[in-house]
Amino acid sequence: MHPADAELVQACLRGDAAAWRTLVDRYGRLILLVVQRTARAQGADVRLEEAEDVVAEIFAALVRDDAAKLRAYDARYALSTWLGTIARSVTIDRLRKRSPAAALPEEVADPEAADPARILSREETTRAVTEVLESLGPRERLVVELFYYSGKKYREIGEILGIPLNTVCSTLARALEKLRGRLGTPP
């Protein structure tokens, strides 16, 4: 049993910003190393910037859906081992998404939804949004993910990331401006 890890996770789940910073400070470098090693083991060349983006994605995944993944932590195991497993999984998933030979979605009951032109259009849109999100800096992407995917409020995001409320607002606004510009959508 790892009581210190369990206490840290529980503090994070209670919304303790200092505990979240401790978690990131304590395990961020380890996760980065796991991401880099996993990529090398898969024969992939990953730039440091991309590896850091994967680390941000992992921390975002921990708090997504009301911290469902973080709540799943089992205190019988070392937090470092558990986070390493998540890091390997997320890295492998990210490398698979890179692959140009992505399979088309399975046929669905609605014949119009299975129309090749619609499937291609959906895939192109999904790919474009994913690429644009990946082009954001780690903090910008994390703020976007916490706000839109996890439904967090500005105040909650500020507490999680340990940044002022006005920084959350400006970071989200800047990220959305970049997303609009890169996707070519009007404001």
C-alpha positions in Angstrom: 0.0 0.0 0.0 1.2 3.5 -0.8 -0.5 5.9 1.7 1.4 9.0 0.5 0.3 8.4 -3.1 -3.3 7.8 -1.9 -3.3 11.0 0.1 -2.0 13.0 -2.8 -4.6 11.6 -5.2 -7.4 12.3 -2.6 -6.2 15.8 -2.2 -6.3 16.3 -6.0 -9.8 14.9 -6.1 -10.9 17.4 -3.5 -9.6 20.2 -5.8 -6.5 21.1 -3.8 -4.5 23.1 -6.3 -1.3 22.7 -4.3 -1.7 18.9 -4.4 -2.2 19.0 -8.2 1.0 21.1 -8.6 2.8 18.5 -6.4 1.5 15.7 -8.6 2.6 17.4 -11.8 6.0 18.4 -10.3 6.6 14.9 -8.8 5.5 12.8 -11.8 5.7 15.0 -14.8 9.4 14.2 -15.6 8.7 10.5 -15.1 5.8 10.6 -17.4 7.9 12.4 -20.0 10.6 9.7 -19.8 8.0 7.0 -20.2 6.5 8.7 -23.2 9.9 9.1 -24.9 11.0 5.5 -24.1 7.7 4.1 -25.3 7.9 6.0 -28.6 11.5 4.8 -29.1 10.4 1.2 -28.4 7.7 1.6 -31.0 10.3 2.8 -33.5 8.9 6.4 -33.6 10.8 9.6 -33.6 9.1 12.0 -31.2 10.3 15.6 -30.7 10.6 16.9 -27.1 7.7 19.3 -27.8 5.5 16.5 -29.0 6.4 14.4 -26.0 5.6 17.3 -23.7 2.2 17.6 -25.4 1.5 13.9 -24.7 2.4 14.6 -21.0 -0.2 17.5 -21.0 -2.7 15.2 -22.6 -2.1 12.6 -19.9 -2.7 15.1 -17.1 -5.8 16.3 -18.9 -7.0 12.7 -19.2 -6.7 12.4 -15.4 -9.2 15.1 -14.7 -11.5 14.6 -17.7 -15.1 13.4 -17.0 -15.0 14.5 -13.4 -11.6 13.0 -12.8 -12.9 9.5 -13.6 -9.4 8.2 -14.4 -7.8 9.7 -11.3 -10.7 8.2 -9.2 -9.8 4.8 -10.7 -6.3 4.8 -9.0 -5.9 1.8 -6.7 -3.7 2.7 -3.7 -2.4 -0.8 -3.4 0.0 0.1 -6.2 2.6 2.8 -6.6 1.2 5.9 -8.3 4.4 6.1 -10.4 3.6 2.6 -11.8 0.0 3.4 -12.5 0.9 6.7 -14.2 3.6 5.0 -16.2 1.0 2.5 -17.5 -1.3 5.3 -18.5 1.6 7.1 -20.2 2.5 4.0 -22.2 -1.1 3.5 -23.3 -1.7 7.2 -24.3 1.6 7.3 -26.2 0.8 4.1 -28.2 -2.7 5.5 -28.9 -1.1 8.8 -30.1 1.4 6.9 -32.3 -1.5 4.9 -33.9 -3.3 8.1 -34.7 -0.2 9.3 -36.6 -0.5 6.3 -38.9 -1.8 7.2 -42.3 -3.4 3.8 -42.7 -6.2 4.5 -40.3 -9.2 2.3 -40.8 -12.6 3.7 -41.9 -15.4 3.6 -39.4 -17.5 0.5 -39.4 -20.7 0.6 -41.4 -23.7 2.0 -39.5 -27.4 1.3 -39.7 -28.1 4.7 -41.3 -27.3 4.3 -45.1 -26.6 8.1 -45.4 -24.2 7.9 -42.5 -22.3 5.1 -44.3 -22.0 7.2 -47.5 -18.3 7.3 -48.4 -18.3 11.0 -49.0 -19.8 11.7 -45.6 -17.4 9.4 -43.9 -14.5 11.0 -45.6 -15.8 14.5 -44.7 -16.2 13.5 -41.1 -12.8 12.0 -41.0 -11.2 15.1 -42.6 -13.0 17.3 -40.1 -11.9 15.1 -37.2 -8.4 15.0 -38.5 -8.3 18.8 -39.0 -9.6 19.5 -35.5 -7.2 17.0 -33.9 -4.2 18.5 -35.8 -5.2 22.0 -34.9 -5.6 21.0 -31.2 -2.2 19.3 -31.3 -0.7 22.5 -32.7 -1.7 24.4 -29.6 0.8 24.8 -26.8 0.4 22.3 -23.9 -1.2 24.8 -21.6 -3.6 26.1 -24.2 -4.7 22.6 -25.2 -5.1 21.6 -21.6 -7.3 24.6 -20.9 -9.4 23.9 -24.0 -9.7 20.2 -23.0 -10.6 21.0 -19.4 -13.2 23.6 -20.5 -14.9 21.8 -23.4 -14.3 18.1 -22.8 -14.4 18.0 -19.0 -16.9 20.8 -18.5 -14.8 22.6 -15.9 -15.5 26.2 -15.0 -12.8 28.9 -15.4 -12.3 28.9 -11.6 -11.8 25.1 -11.5 -9.3 25.2 -14.3 -7.4 27.9 -12.5 -7.3 25.8 -9.4 -6.2 22.7 -11.2 -3.4 24.4 -13.1 -2.5 26.8 -10.4 -3.0 29.9 -12.5 -5.1 33.1 -12.0 -8.7 33.3 -13.4 -7.8 36.0 -15.8 -4.9 33.8 -17.2 -7.4 31.0 -17.8 -9.7 33.4 -19.6 -7.0 34.9 -21.8 -5.4 31.4 -22.5 -8.8 30.1 -23.6 -9.5 33.1 -25.8 -6.1 32.9 -27.4 -6.5 29.2 -28.0 -9.9 29.6 -29.6 -8.6 32.5 -31.8 -5.8 30.1 -33.0 -8.3 27.3 -33.6 -10.6 29.6 -35.6 -7.7 30.9 -37.7 -6.3 27.5 -38.4 -9.7 26.0 -39.2 -10.7 29.0 -41.3 -13.9 29.6 -39.4 -15.4 33.0 -38.8 -15.3 34.4 -35.2 
